[in-house]
């Protein structure tokens, strides 16, 4: 066993801590014991030292105690390699019991992690106890028939894995009461043809190494019957788990419980259906006949309770069920430590293969667990060899017998025990084995200086308090850090009005300090933050932040309280802005090429160039995003003001750093390093110039031809603008004329059609005529002579 102390990341120390033990409960925090220390007593050792504290309480982990030195020789939790043919269990346990199985970790401070390693090596020829627990309800008849046939093969298969194998057999049905079974007189003794009387659980054959006897006992059993589908599986598993003597479990053995069933199981609360209300007591109730005789008195156990008993007795359950029930038992296995599930064929023909497969899987797997209390946090990392390191894993798979694996254990105390106890212990153990490593931890929750108390100390203002750990515990009627305040008058003690910024608030000292003797005593440090002011209203960290620092850092400004009791940045010369983020000088905006501020393409704001056009960019607006922009454009403004006296003002022109010369002919590019450039002036003429950089001081030298070259249009004096306007007006005039002609033509056509209509109306002749189909009626009526 080896241990290694880990440095912890210091969290924020509680500067308002009133006691030493409250302070040291935080990782990395120490308590200053100096009587005259005025700063925050709870801080890191480094901070306390800087602020003048020379005596502090800072518990450090101690591993070199004599007890630990004696026990640190522990290397392996499990190293049982036995080639002895002696099968006597007492001989085996006496020879192989671990000698040292615990160690101490002293002065264990809260929040600080500690690490040690546990090495585990799987044993060769380790004893195995296999108890076969079978559902013998009527539907399992075919399975029982096959088990009788395979009993000897099952035992022989297990014997090939280890010489120290024992086999046992038990069966279960359900609680022998309504509504689980039929209790009528005709069915209670023989619930089905050829069936025996129903029972909850029966220990048919305790664990034994005689395979033939195992097979004989199985041949003597018969199936039984019940009414409902779920079985009393949990009742049976509980009895097998807790009846160690009756079942025959060995202490030093790998204990396997094979449960075969074709149905789901009753759970806690199902017993109420049959009038059973008493919770399962987790005790052994097997009578002299091997029968669980109190199932009618106790309810089915819960999953958690069953898991507790299985873990306590290091039993690994294996649920062999048909595919129809596999999902239920898969979920159940997640809740039970170390449990496995396997798919059982409809008649249990594959049970031998299941046992062999599960046994190999278990023996090739090393999984460790622990029972640490809630205030201790454990992080386990498995190192399974071959550079296979799995963080937050407690399992190594595919491990051959005799191979060693390592687990790194990191322990962190998250708090003290509720009862105030400091000594704690817990176990680390491989699942399914009766081996464990007990770790004793002495959690440091108290300060040694708190045991030293100086009554009526002079350090507490004329003996008005008890001095302990550098602070005063004031006598009755006194208060203050040094018991300097007289509080015999209850009204004076409770009067905090002088510590409130106004009458409209109930907050004392702005919530950042204490009211002592009618004055605010501000917190001096909280994560480097200091409060000050009559009411602790100001803070050195409440001002705006620039570049990750308050007021841009001490080089730029300081955070101060103004007249309105508001923290504001007081900027130093050369800086301005709410957070002192702006430079008042334009020096950082002057282009090294032209000497102009932002190359005359922008303005200087807060020490940075803000380009006037979106096409310019760069630190000095020296770059351009369009194709017609070149480096030549940087020099145009200086040429205009120096040669043609236009553009920049005299002051701005004086800042131009280039050397500008007038020449009638520019240097030839082929013979010099000058670069030819040009630009169009306001008269649409082209100005030619060339420039080069001097080799000595990198000064820009510019040669300018002062005579612009103008186009022929410019020479004839014909203004281009007038030409454009004339053409535009001509086009407009032609459009107007076309519209007038079109409207005149349409008017003429309309006039002709109208005149024709009037003429046709005048030429129409109308005459009166009757409808040729109309016949005039006869108005005469002749009376008939018929009477």
Secondary structure as GFF3:
##gff-version 3
##sequence-region A 1 787
A	DSSP	beta_strand	2	5	.	.	.	ID=ss1
A	DSSP	alpha_helix	20	24	.	.	.	ID=ss2
A	DSSP	beta_strand	30	32	.	.	.	ID=ss3
A	DSSP	beta_strand	42	43	.	.	.	ID=ss4
A	DSSP	alpha_helix	45	50	.	.	.	ID=ss5
A	DSSP	beta_strand	56	57	.	.	.	ID=ss6
A	DSSP	alpha_helix	66	71	.	.	.	ID=ss7
A	DSSP	alpha_helix	89	96	.	.	.	ID=ss8
A	DSSP	beta_strand	102	109	.	.	.	ID=ss9
A	DSSP	beta_strand	114	121	.	.	.	ID=ss10
A	DSSP	beta_strand	128	135	.	.	.	ID=ss11
A	DSSP	three_ten_helix	138	140	.	.	.	ID=ss12
A	DSSP	alpha_helix	141	159	.	.	.	ID=ss13
A	DSSP	beta_strand	165	172	.	.	.	ID=ss14
A	DSSP	beta_strand	201	208	.	.	.	ID=ss15
A	DSSP	alpha_helix	211	219	.	.	.	ID=ss16
A	DSSP	alpha_helix	233	242	.	.	.	ID=ss17
A	DSSP	alpha_helix	244	247	.	.	.	ID=ss18
A	DSSP	beta_strand	254	261	.	.	.	ID=ss19
A	DSSP	three_ten_helix	270	274	.	.	.	ID=ss20
A	DSSP	alpha_helix	303	312	.	.	.	ID=ss21
A	DSSP	beta_strand	315	321	.	.	.	ID=ss22
A	DSSP	three_ten_helix	323	325	.	.	.	ID=ss23
A	DSSP	alpha_helix	326	335	.	.	.	ID=ss24
A	DSSP	beta_strand	340	343	.	.	.	ID=ss25
A	DSSP	alpha_helix	351	363	.	.	.	ID=ss26
A	DSSP	beta_strand	366	370	.	.	.	ID=ss27
A	DSSP	beta_strand	376	383	.	.	.	ID=ss28
A	DSSP	beta_strand	389	390	.	.	.	ID=ss29
A	DSSP	beta_strand	395	396	.	.	.	ID=ss30
A	DSSP	beta_strand	404	413	.	.	.	ID=ss31
A	DSSP	beta_strand	423	430	.	.	.	ID=ss32
A	DSSP	beta_strand	437	444	.	.	.	ID=ss33
A	DSSP	three_ten_helix	448	451	.	.	.	ID=ss34
A	DSSP	beta_strand	465	468	.	.	.	ID=ss35
A	DSSP	beta_strand	471	474	.	.	.	ID=ss36
A	DSSP	beta_strand	478	479	.	.	.	ID=ss37
A	DSSP	beta_strand	485	486	.	.	.	ID=ss38
A	DSSP	alpha_helix	490	494	.	.	.	ID=ss39
A	DSSP	three_ten_helix	497	499	.	.	.	ID=ss40
A	DSSP	three_ten_helix	508	511	.	.	.	ID=ss41
A	DSSP	beta_strand	513	516	.	.	.	ID=ss42
A	DSSP	beta_strand	519	522	.	.	.	ID=ss43
A	DSSP	beta_strand	531	532	.	.	.	ID=ss44
A	DSSP	beta_strand	538	539	.	.	.	ID=ss45
A	DSSP	beta_strand	545	546	.	.	.	ID=ss46
A	DSSP	beta_strand	549	550	.	.	.	ID=ss47
A	DSSP	beta_strand	557	561	.	.	.	ID=ss48
A	DSSP	beta_strand	567	571	.	.	.	ID=ss49
A	DSSP	beta_strand	575	576	.	.	.	ID=ss50
A	DSSP	beta_strand	582	583	.	.	.	ID=ss51
A	DSSP	three_ten_helix	587	589	.	.	.	ID=ss52
A	DSSP	three_ten_helix	598	600	.	.	.	ID=ss53
A	DSSP	beta_strand	602	605	.	.	.	ID=ss54
A	DSSP	beta_strand	608	611	.	.	.	ID=ss55
A	DSSP	beta_strand	616	617	.	.	.	ID=ss56
A	DSSP	beta_strand	623	624	.	.	.	ID=ss57
A	DSSP	three_ten_helix	631	635	.	.	.	ID=ss58
A	DSSP	alpha_helix	636	639	.	.	.	ID=ss59
A	DSSP	pi_helix	640	644	.	.	.	ID=ss60
A	DSSP	alpha_helix	650	654	.	.	.	ID=ss61
A	DSSP	beta_strand	659	662	.	.	.	ID=ss62
A	DSSP	beta_strand	675	680	.	.	.	ID=ss63
A	DSSP	beta_strand	686	693	.	.	.	ID=ss64
A	DSSP	beta_strand	700	704	.	.	.	ID=ss65
A	DSSP	alpha_helix	712	715	.	.	.	ID=ss66
A	DSSP	alpha_helix	720	763	.	.	.	ID=ss67
###
